[in-house]
Amino acid sequence: MSPFFSPTPLLLANVWDAPSAQAAEAAGYSAIGTSSAAIAAMLGYQDGEQMPFNELLFIVRRIRASSALPLSVDIEAGYGDNDAVIANIARLAELGVAGINIEDSRVIEGRRELLAPAHLARLLHALRPAFPGLFLNARTDTFLLGCSAALDETIARGLAYVEAGADGLFVPGITAAADIRQVAGTMACAVNVMCMPGLPDFATLAQLGVRRISMGNFVHGATARQVQAMLTTIRHQQSFASLFADESH
């Protein structure tokens, strides 16, 4: 059975490099997933498939070499179309990844737009027999992009993606308990939510039927702010004393 199937919610640590993967393993997490936005930011790119796939592949290779935890890779919309997407996933599968996230939106001329649901459904239909052991987590950006009738659209897309072979439905941006309950109660797959302001606590999410909880790029963002604050303090204080303040206790 895939490490991403669980009767209770799986808290997935989203990582962006070897040290963050090692930190997740040391903290006791049972699985990790990459954050495309965090990796892009680490490499100086904007999110939205702006980094070359080969650079993502290099980071994934280093994460796999640095941690024994099952790894899911966020491949955004696949970094290509049809055959190119299948080839990209095959390269990840060769590295031993356990799953992927693939989404139904794409950044076009600097703006993220939803694609027709048939686009991802067709792709999932091709991926399922090609990668029978890979956890396919289909992400829909209906709530993230503030679609009108987002709940109905999410359910319609989710049903199509599950029928096409998805193992999970990832709905970033959904936070209302009633919406989460309805999506989770409708889908015959693992429903995945993501860290957002106002998201219920983990025990409540379990009661609502959620089976996978992600962090997105929020941990990376908090870490980046801490680094900025640390560097600013050193420059203002003209001293490294702040780096060793905890050692005096």
C-alpha positions as CSV (number, residue, x, y, z in Angstrom):
1,M,0.0,0.0,0.0
2,S,1.2,3.5,-0.8
3,P,2.6,5.4,2.2
4,F,0.2,8.2,1.3
5,F,-2.9,6.1,2.1
6,S,-3.8,6.3,5.7
7,P,-7.0,5.7,7.8
8,T,-6.1,8.8,9.8
9,P,-4.8,12.2,8.4
10,L,-1.2,12.1,7.1
11,L,0.6,15.3,8.1
12,L,3.0,15.8,5.2
13,A,6.1,17.9,5.8
14,N,6.7,20.1,2.8
15,V,10.4,20.5,2.1
16,W,12.6,22.3,-0.4
17,D,16.2,21.0,0.0
18,A,18.2,18.3,1.7
19,P,18.5,20.0,5.1
20,S,14.7,20.6,5.4
21,A,14.1,16.9,4.4
22,Q,16.5,15.8,7.1
23,A,14.9,18.1,9.6
24,A,11.5,16.6,8.8
25,E,12.8,13.1,9.3
26,A,14.5,14.0,12.6
27,A,11.2,15.6,13.8
28,G,9.4,12.3,13.3
29,Y,7.4,12.9,10.1
30,S,6.5,9.7,8.2
31,A,6.5,11.3,4.8
32,I,7.6,14.4,2.9
33,G,6.6,16.3,-0.1
34,T,8.3,19.0,-2.1
35,S,6.8,22.5,-2.4
36,S,7.3,23.8,-5.9
37,A,6.9,27.4,-4.7
38,A,9.5,26.9,-2.0
39,I,12.0,25.3,-4.4
40,A,11.5,28.0,-7.0
41,A,12.1,30.7,-4.4
42,M,15.2,28.9,-3.1
43,L,16.6,28.9,-6.6
44,G,15.5,32.5,-7.4
45,Y,12.6,31.8,-9.6
46,Q,8.9,32.7,-9.5
47,D,6.5,29.9,-9.0
48,G,4.6,28.6,-12.0
49,E,7.1,26.3,-13.9
50,Q,9.6,29.1,-14.3
51,M,12.5,26.9,-13.2
52,P,13.8,24.3,-15.7
53,F,12.6,20.8,-14.9
54,N,16.2,19.6,-14.8
55,E,16.8,21.9,-11.8
56,L,13.8,20.5,-10.0
57,L,15.1,17.0,-10.8
58,F,18.5,17.8,-9.3
59,I,16.8,19.0,-6.0
60,V,14.6,15.9,-5.9
61,R,17.7,13.7,-6.4
62,R,19.5,15.4,-3.5
63,I,16.4,15.1,-1.2
64,R,16.1,11.4,-2.1
65,A,19.8,10.9,-1.3
66,S,19.5,12.7,2.0
67,S,16.3,11.2,3.5
68,A,14.7,7.7,3.6
69,L,11.2,9.1,4.0
70,P,8.6,8.5,1.2
71,L,8.6,11.5,-1.0
72,S,5.9,13.1,-3.1
73,V,7.0,15.6,-5.7
74,D,5.0,18.7,-6.7
75,I,5.3,18.9,-10.5
76,E,2.9,21.8,-10.9
77,A,1.1,21.1,-14.3
78,G,3.8,18.7,-15.4
79,Y,6.4,20.9,-17.1
80,G,5.2,20.2,-20.6
81,D,2.3,18.6,-22.4
82,N,1.2,14.9,-22.7
83,D,4.3,12.9,-23.7
84,A,6.7,15.4,-22.1
85,V,4.8,15.1,-18.8
86,I,4.9,11.3,-18.9
87,A,8.6,11.5,-19.6
88,N,9.2,13.9,-16.7
89,I,7.3,11.6,-14.3
90,A,9.3,8.6,-15.5
91,R,12.5,10.4,-14.6
92,L,11.1,11.0,-11.1
93,A,9.9,7.4,-10.8
94,E,13.5,6.3,-11.6
95,L,14.6,8.2,-8.5
96,G,12.2,6.3,-6.3
97,V,9.6,8.9,-5.5
98,A,6.4,7.6,-4.0
99,G,3.9,10.1,-5.4
100,I,3.3,13.3,-7.3
101,N,1.0,16.4,-7.2
102,I,-0.2,17.5,-10.5
103,E,-2.5,20.5,-10.9
104,D,-5.2,21.8,-13.1
105,S,-4.0,25.4,-13.5
106,R,-1.1,27.0,-15.2
107,V,0.6,30.4,-15.1
108,I,0.0,32.0,-18.5
109,E,1.7,35.4,-19.1
110,G,2.2,35.9,-15.4
111,R,-1.3,35.0,-14.4
112,R,-2.5,31.6,-13.0
113,E,-5.5,30.3,-14.8
114,L,-7.6,27.2,-14.5
115,L,-7.4,24.7,-17.4
116,A,-10.5,22.8,-18.6
117,P,-11.0,19.8,-16.3
118,A,-10.7,17.5,-19.3
119,H,-7.0,18.4,-19.7
120,L,-6.0,16.9,-16.3
121,A,-8.5,14.1,-16.6
122,R,-6.9,13.0,-19.9
123,L,-3.5,13.2,-18.4
124,L,-4.4,11.2,-15.4
125,H,-6.0,8.6,-17.6
126,A,-2.6,8.1,-19.3
127,L,-0.6,8.3,-16.1
128,R,-2.5,5.6,-14.2
129,P,-1.5,2.6,-16.3
130,A,2.0,4.0,-16.9
131,F,2.7,4.4,-13.2
132,P,0.6,1.9,-11.3
133,G,2.5,2.2,-8.0
134,L,2.7,6.0,-7.9
135,F,0.3,8.0,-5.7
136,L,-1.4,10.5,-8.1
137,N,-2.6,13.5,-6.1
138,A,-4.7,15.7,-8.4
139,R,-4.7,19.3,-7.3
140,T,-7.6,21.6,-8.2
141,D,-7.2,25.4,-7.8
142,T,-10.8,26.2,-7.7
143,F,-10.7,27.6,-4.2
144,L,-7.2,29.0,-4.5
145,L,-8.3,31.2,-7.5
146,G,-11.6,32.2,-5.9
147,C,-13.8,30.6,-8.6
148,S,-17.5,31.3,-8.5
149,A,-19.4,28.3,-7.2
150,A,-16.0,26.9,-6.1
151,L,-17.5,24.1,-4.1
152,D,-19.6,22.7,-6.9
153,E,-16.7,23.1,-9.4
154,T,-14.3,21.3,-7.0
155,I,-16.7,18.4,-6.6
156,A,-17.3,18.1,-10.4
157,R,-13.6,18.3,-11.1
158,G,-12.7,15.9,-8.3
159,L,-15.1,13.3,-9.5
160,A,-13.7,13.5,-13.0
161,Y,-10.1,13.2,-11.7
162,V,-10.9,10.2,-9.5
163,E,-12.7,8.4,-12.4
164,A,-9.5,9.1,-14.5
165,G,-7.3,7.4,-11.9
166,A,-6.4,9.9,-9.2
167,D,-5.6,8.5,-5.7
168,G,-6.1,11.9,-4.0
169,L,-7.7,15.2,-4.5
170,F,-5.7,18.2,-3.3
171,V,-7.8,21.4,-2.7
172,P,-5.5,24.3,-1.6
173,G,-7.4,27.3,-0.3
174,I,-10.4,25.4,1.1
175,T,-10.9,26.3,4.8
176,A,-14.6,26.3,5.7
177,A,-15.6,23.2,7.7
178,A,-18.8,22.7,5.8
179,D,-17.0,22.8,2.4
180,I,-14.3,20.4,3.6
181,R,-16.9,18.0,4.9
182,Q,-18.9,18.0,1.7
183,V,-15.8,17.5,-0.5
184,A,-14.4,14.7,1.7
185,G,-17.8,13.0,1.9
186,T,-18.2,13.0,-1.8
187,M,-14.8,11.8,-3.0
188,A,-13.9,8.1,-3.1
189,C,-10.2,9.1,-2.6
190,A,-7.9,10.8,0.0
191,V,-8.8,14.4,0.3
192,N,-5.8,16.8,0.9
193,V,-6.0,20.3,2.4
194,M,-3.2,22.8,2.8
195,C,-2.1,25.2,5.5
196,M,-4.0,28.4,5.2
197,P,-5.2,31.1,7.7
198,G,-8.4,29.9,9.2
199,L,-7.9,26.2,8.5
200,P,-9.3,24.0,11.3
201,D,-7.0,22.2,13.6
202,F,-5.9,18.7,12.7
203,A,-8.3,16.9,15.0
204,T,-11.2,18.7,13.4
205,L,-9.9,18.0,9.9
206,A,-9.9,14.3,10.8
207,Q,-13.5,14.5,11.9
208,L,-14.3,16.2,8.6
209,G,-12.9,13.4,6.6
210,V,-9.5,14.8,5.5
211,R,-6.8,12.2,4.9
212,R,-3.8,14.3,4.0
213,I,-2.6,17.7,5.4
214,S,0.1,19.7,3.6
215,M,2.1,22.8,4.5
216,G,2.6,24.3,1.1
217,N,5.4,26.9,1.1
218,F,4.5,28.5,4.4
219,V,7.2,26.9,6.5
220,H,9.8,27.9,3.9
221,G,8.4,31.5,3.9
222,A,8.6,31.6,7.7
223,T,12.2,30.3,7.6
224,A,13.1,33.0,5.0
225,R,11.7,35.7,7.2
226,Q,13.7,34.4,10.2
227,V,16.9,34.5,8.1
228,Q,16.1,38.1,7.0
229,A,15.5,39.1,10.6
230,M,18.8,37.4,11.8
231,L,20.9,39.1,9.1
232,T,19.3,42.5,9.8
233,T,20.0,42.1,13.5
234,I,23.7,41.3,12.9
235,R,24.1,44.4,10.7
236,H,22.3,46.7,13.1
237,Q,24.1,45.4,16.2
238,Q,27.5,45.2,14.4
239,S,28.0,42.0,16.4
240,F,27.4,38.2,16.1
241,A,26.2,38.1,19.7
242,S,22.6,37.4,18.7
243,L,23.6,34.2,17.0
244,F,24.8,32.8,20.4
245,A,22.2,34.3,22.7
246,D,20.5,30.9,23.3
247,E,23.8,29.3,24.4
248,S,23.9,31.5,27.5
249,H,20.8,29.8,29.0
